[in-house]
Amino acid sequence: MPTVIWMVVIFQLSSQEGIQSASVSRKVTEYAAKVLHSTVLQDQEYEVIVEVLHPAVRKTAHMAEYAILYVLLFLSFFFSMLATRSAALSIIIAFIYAIIDETHQTYVSGRSGQFYDVCVDMTGVLIAVCIVLIVYSFWQGRHLRKEELVKEQQEMETDERIRQARIEGARFERERLRREMEASGGINPLQEERAEEEPESRLFKFMKKKRGDNK
């Protein structure tokens, strides 16, 4: 919806007659000229600054219109397709709309449609492409780093669960052996052999105690 609204805005601006369009852009130029004349261009005549600046203001407005259009188009397609396809499709639509816009101006009094203006519009699109690419690369990098951190956290949690499960398994096995020894009242040969190899073990102490009781 924002993309369609912006296309309508561009169409309405292109529908202004030449005198009206020039009047609007000249007001903007005069304001910019006053700022420049009072700061960095004090030695230049005000009217000269206006005359030199006016064409640049009009072309900059064209580039800004289509830079915004590209960004809106890209965002419209971004969540439903790959970023590369979204970028390519946005460029194509912006180019087609620029041609339609310039063709439309040939029917407006005091206006003219030129392929040069289409190139100016597409310059704005290319500037927007570069900006979007930089922002997207930064966002994607942060997104990938976040995914890696989440994956590492999940792996750590999995390793911890495995470690806890092994500890619980070993504890359960020791408890089972202890109960078997208490139930049988003695030690099997394998346990006795292991106990002799580890004199300080609890099993060795248990054997010594049992042997003393038997005596």
Secondary structure by P-SEA (a helix, b strand, c coil): caaaaaaaaaaaaaaccaaaaaaaaaaaaaaaaaaaaacccccccaaaaaaaaaaaaaaaaaaaaaaaaaaaaaaaacccccaaaaaaaaaaaaaaaaaaaaaaaaacccbbbbaaaaaaaaaaaaaaaaaaaaaaaaaaaaaaaaaaaaaaaaaaaaaaaaaaaaaaaaaaaaaaaaaaaaaaccccaaaaaaaaaccccaaaaaaaaaaaaac
